[in-house]
Amino acid sequence: AFHHLLGECGITFFARAPLAARYRRRFPQSLDGAPVLLPLEGSVMRRSLAQWFDAQGIRPNVVSEFEDGALLKAFGAAGDGVFPSPSVIEDEVRRQYGVQVVGRVEAVRERFYAVSHERRLKHPAVVAVCDAARERLFG
């Protein structure tokens, strides 16, 4: 299989309004001890976040870990903690889950790929989808 990079973005932290207001001040240091929902250990985002937390001297209180990103966001929407998501879908996350932005981290990067069995994409529909993702999401 071949991986074709569509784009990359930083990470945005979200929370319900009361938590967002509390942890937005002094972000990112405010995350030290904050209730945080994270992807499972071993995931790319979790490893990147762990490295970033360590570099910042931040020790969040990990209250839950999730394999499924939608479930993580649903628990965040319920007010269970601050949670990360790729910045490229920030508007969608705010609308769909009724949460607010706590802060953004450009140092933690999320990358998106199209995976194919071809080294070079040739099918017109696949090329069109990849080009649209690169332009509309990451352009």
C-alpha positions, 0 to 999 in steps of 0.5 A: 500500500502507498500513502499519499499525504493530503495535508496536516494541521495542528490540534485544538483543545475543546470543552463545554463552556464552563470548562473552556472558560476555566482552562482557556486562561493561561493555556496551555499551562492551565491543562496541568491537572485539568481533566482531559480525555485522550486517545488510547496510548499507542495512537499517533496523536496520543504519543505526540500529545504525551511528548508535548505535555512533557516538553511543556511540563504539563501533567493533565489528569487523564480521566478517560481514554478512547479508541474511537474519536467520535466517542471521545468527542461525545464524552467531551460534549457531555462535560467530562473533560477537555479533549483534543481534535484536529484543528482542520475540523474545528468549526465542525466540532464546535457546531456538532458537539456544542463545545468551545475552543480552549486553545490551539497547539501547532507543535502537535501535528495531525497528518491525513493520508489517502491510502492506495495500492498504486504508487501514483494515483491515476483514477480520475475520481480518486485524484479529484477527491484527493485534490479537493481534500488538499485544496478545501481542507488544507489549502 
